[in-house]
Amino acid sequence: MAQFDFKSLSPDTIIDGLESVGFNVDSGLLALNSYENRVYQFHDENLTKYVTKFYRPQRQLAQIQEEHDFSFELDEQELPIVAPLKRNGISLFEHQGYHFAVFPCRGGRIFEVDNLDQLEWMGRFVGRIHAVASQKSFVHRPSFTVEEMLYQASKIIEQSNFVPKSLVKPFFTILEQVIDVAAKQYKVKHEIRLHGDCHAGNILWRDEGPHFVDLDDCRTGLTIQDLWMMLSGDRQQQLLQIDTLLMGYEEFFSFEHSQLSLIESLRTMRVVNYMAWLCKRQDPAFPRNFPWFNTEKYWEQQILMLKEQMSALQQPPLSLLPC
């Protein structure tokens, strides 16, 4: 079995794997940003560009295949999702213990979160995705749960022993308080399949509109999860942004406005789970890309961030309805 750190994943291994399923590599391999998997761009003899993703060995294959099937389902409905390519009906390939996929290369500009026209377009895009996603359920992909993203994440941070001794008490005191409030606020209602990680960095814009390049973080959850990460700025700006998003969204799918009250609990789940994700990284490439992690300054900043998050959890939630 290949190791977590991709130690045995050499350029020759990658090229041999690609060629074994019919992709001719006529260029070098350009490494793209990815810390969970290994992702490379290349082109063939016709100068057609592709992107290949070699998955972390511990990934569950049934979950990856379900992600692929979801992208095919959306693609069939003419939604701008870049789905993996198939060879003989197969999209998830294997070579020397590594599983990988190949995608057409699709570039684009960064989504402008302060552009109201683009926000309304994104609302329609996400609404169309959810209209399709709601028709079936995931079997293997996980859900957004407080157990995993708050309580289990807290244990991972504690067991890592990364928090400096001088900061253990203040850090875990505020972490426990924030988790307690967020867990009580998070009320699970009607859940559907989601993109799961719908922030500006995962959205590329072309003249014909937005698209997602993959669904690597798709999960089951509440519809607000695919909307709240596109909000930014102060409260008034966020109210304008969510109103604009929903203007487009509700053309294709209904939205439960009560879910707006869950934004800060979902934000808490995201930041705590991200800290745990950082604590679990064993890849030798990780320290080079995250040199700021696990310094005393980093944990001091996390204490401050958690205090700010506690304050946000105690504020009245966003609401588009008259008080």
Residue pairs with C-beta under 8 A, 6 or more apart in sequence:
1 57
1 97
2 8
2 9
2 57
2 96
2 97
2 98
3 57
4 56
4 57
4 58
4 282
4 283
5 282
5 283
5 284
5 285
6 38
6 54
6 56
6 283
6 285
7 284
8 96
8 97
9 38
9 54
9 98
11 29
13 95
13 96
13 98
14 29
14 38
14 40
14 52
14 54
14 100
15 25
15 29
16 95
16 96
17 54
17 93
17 95
17 96
17 98
17 100
18 25
18 42
18 52
18 100
18 102
19 25
20 93
20 95
21 87
21 90
21 93
21 102
22 87
23 44
23 50
23 52
23 102
24 44
24 45
25 42
25 44
26 42
26 43
26 44
26 45
26 47
27 42
27 43
28 42
29 40
29 41
29 42
30 40
30 41
30 42
31 38
31 39
31 40
32 39
32 40
32 41
32 51
33 39
34 53
35 281
35 283
35 285
35 286
35 289
35 290
36 56
36 216
37 53
37 54
37 55
37 56
37 59
37 216
38 53
38 54
39 51
39 52
39 53
39 54
40 51
40 52
40 54
41 49
41 50
41 51
41 105
42 49
42 50
42 52
43 49
43 50
44 50
49 104
49 105
50 85
50 102
50 103
50 104
50 105
51 102
51 103
51 104
51 105
51 213
52 100
52 101
52 102
52 103
53 100
53 101
53 102
53 103
53 214
53 216
54 98
54 99
54 100
55 64
55 98
55 99
55 100
55 101
57 97
57 98
57 99
59 99
60 140
61 92
61 99
62 139
62 140
63 140
63 141
63 142
64 92
64 99
64 101
65 91
65 92
65 140
66 138
66 139
66 140
66 141
67 141
67 214
67 215
67 216
67 218
68 83
68 84
68 91
68 92
68 101
70 133
70 138
70 193
70 215
70 218
71 81
71 82
71 83
71 84
71 214
71 215
72 83
72 91
73 132
73 136
74 81
74 83
74 129
74 132
74 133
75 81
75 83
77 128
77 132
79 125
79 128
79 129
79 132
80 125
80 208
80 209
80 210
80 211
80 212
81 129
81 211
81 212
81 215
82 103
82 104
82 106
82 211
82 212
82 213
82 214
83 91
83 103
84 91
84 92
84 101
84 102
84 103
85 91
85 101
85 102
85 103
85 104
87 93
91 101
92 99
92 100
92 101
93 99
93 100
93 101
93 102
94 100
103 213
103 214
106 204
106 206
106 211
106 213
107 204
107 206
108 204
108 205
108 206
108 210
108 211
109 204
109 205
109 206
110 200
110 201
110 203
110 204
110 205
111 118
111 122
111 200
111 203
111 204
111 205
111 210
111 230
112 118
112 205
113 119
113 200
113 230
113 231
113 232
113 241
114 232
114 233
114 237
116 240
116 241
116 244
118 205
118 210
119 230
119 241
119 244
119 245
119 248
120 244
120 245
120 247
120 248
121 209
121 210
121 248
122 203
122 210
122 230
122 245
122 248
123 227
123 244
123 245
123 246
123 247
123 248
123 249
123 250
123 251
124 248
124 249
124 251
124 252
125 209
125 210
125 248
126 195
126 198
126 226
126 227
126 245
126 249
127 248
127 249
127 250
127 251
127 252
127 253
128 252
128 253
129 195
129 226
130 192
130 194
130 223
130 226
130 249
130 252
130 253
131 252
131 253
133 192
133 193
133 194
134 192
134 193
134 253
136 193
137 192
137 193
137 220
138 193
138 218
138 219
138 220
141 193
141 218
141 219
141 220
142 148
142 219
142 220
143 191
143 219
143 220
143 221
144 196
144 219
144 220
144 221
144 222
144 225
144 266
144 269
146 179
146 182
146 183
146 186
146 269
148 273
149 269
149 270
149 272
149 273
150 179
150 182
150 183
150 268
150 269
150 272
150 273
151 179
151 183
152 276
153 272
153 273
153 275
153 276
154 172
154 175
154 176
154 179
154 272
154 276
156 276
156 279
156 280
157 163
157 175
157 272
157 275
157 276
157 279
158 172
160 279
160 280
162 279
162 294
162 299
163 171
163 172
163 299
164 296
164 299
166 296
167 296
167 299
167 300
167 303
170 303
171 299
171 302
171 303
171 306
174 303
174 306
174 307
174 310
175 272
175 306
177 310
178 268
178 272
178 306
178 309
178 310
178 313
179 268
179 272
181 268
181 310
181 313
181 314
182 264
182 265
182 268
182 269
182 313
183 265
185 261
185 262
185 264
185 265
185 313
186 262
186 265
186 266
186 269
187 262
188 222
189 222
189 256
189 258
189 259
190 222
190 256
191 220
191 221
191 222
192 220
192 221
192 223
193 218
193 219
193 220
194 218
194 219
194 220
194 221
194 223
194 225
194 226
195 202
195 212
195 215
195 217
195 218
195 226
196 215
196 217
196 218
196 219
196 221
196 225
196 226
197 216
197 217
197 229
198 212
198 225
198 226
198 227
198 229
198 230
199 229
199 230
200 229
200 230
202 212
202 213
203 210
203 211
203 212
204 210
204 211
204 212
204 213
222 259
222 262
222 266
223 253
223 255
223 256
223 259
224 255
224 259
224 260
224 262
224 263
224 266
225 266
227 242
227 245
227 246
227 249
228 242
228 263
228 266
228 267
229 270
230 241
230 245
231 238
231 241
231 242
231 263
232 238
232 241
233 241
235 318
238 318
239 318
239 320
242 260
242 318
242 320
243 320
246 255
246 320
249 255
257 319
257 320
257 321
260 317
260 318
260 319
260 320
261 317
261 318
261 319
262 317
263 317
263 318
264 309
264 312
264 313
264 315
264 317
265 313
267 309
267 312
268 309
268 313
271 305
271 306
271 309
275 302
278 290
278 293
278 294
281 290
286 293
287 293
292 298
